[in-house]
Amino acid sequence: MQHQLTEENLVNGIKVHDNKTLEWLYKQYYPTVRNYVIQNSGDADDAKDIFQDGIIALWDNIQNKKYESRSDKGIGAYLIQICKFRWLERTKSARFRKTKEWNDNYDQPVDDSRIAGLMNTEVVNYATGLMNKLGEKCQEILTLFYYEKKSMQEIGSALVMQPDSVKNEKYRCMQRLKKLHLEIQNSN
């Protein structure tokens, strides 16, 4: 198998459940997801669950033609973003219930959790769509702040900006994000 697969090869491989494609995705992107989950109060088992959920969501989005290939981002970034959103959702839910597992109060068949996963995928797709409408700088600042939990100082160092400038830019980005959300809500 090649070291780097094209976006088209990956999409086609995922559509047909090609094991080599799935193995390649796992080797390429699981370490990033694992590190993210572990750095954010999870463990290796949590990371495996989240990554598997991400692969299922990616497959569903490709099958339902909700995934649009973007040459500047790519399927790997999309998969990682899905996993990060899912982990954030799980940790928020876990804190609310004061338990580590997000679904241990449910005694429902697996199909119900799959439906819930599809609904969560819609939320991820909506948030991703909004983020993609922002400029690259806004996307980077919001991702670093909200998903990677970086401080204003750390973001400033990474982007060669003063922490106060980062704070002001983050505020402007959030205002644009809210405006986009309201425009969509008002058009429906």
C-alpha positions, 0 to 999 in steps of 0.5 A, a space after each residue: 500500500 502507498 504511504 500517502 493515499 489520495 483523497 479520492 482513494 480514501 473516500 472510495 476505500 471508505 465507501 466499500 469498507 476496504 480494510 487497507 484504507 481503514 488500517 491506513 486511516 488508523 495508522 495515520 490519525 489514531 495517534 493524534 486522536 489518542 493524544 488529544 483524548 489522553 491530554 483531555 482526561 481520557 484513556 486509551 480505551 476512550 480514544 479507541 471508542 472515540 476514533 471508532 465513532 469518528 470512523 463510523 460518522 465519516 463513513 455515514 457522511 460519505 455514504 449520505 453525501 454529506 462529506 465534501 472533499 476540500 483540498 486545503 483540509 482533507 479527510 484526515 483533518 475532517 476525521 480528527 475534527 469529528 473525534 475532537 467534537 465527540 470527545 468534547 461532547 462526551 466529557 461535557 456529558 460525563 461532567 454533567 452526570 458525574 460519571 465517566 461513561 456518557 451512556 451508562 444510564 441507557 439500556 437501549 439497543 445498539 441501533 439507538 446509539 447509532 441514531 444518536 451518533 447520526 444526530 451528533 454527526 449533524 451537529 458536528 457537520 453544522 459546526 464544521 460548516 460554520 467554522 469553514 465560513 470563517 477565515 483561516 486565522 479565526 479557525 486556527 484561533 478557535 481550534 487552538 483555544 476551544 479544542 486544544 485548550 491552549 492559553 492566549 499566551 500559547 496561541 500568541 506564541 504559535 501565531 506570532 501575536 500578542 496575547 491581548 491581540 489574540 483575545 481581541 481576535 478571538 472575540 471578533 471571531 466568536 461574534 462572526 460565528 454567532 452572526 453566521 449562526 443567527 443568519 442560518 437560524 433566521 433563514 430557516 
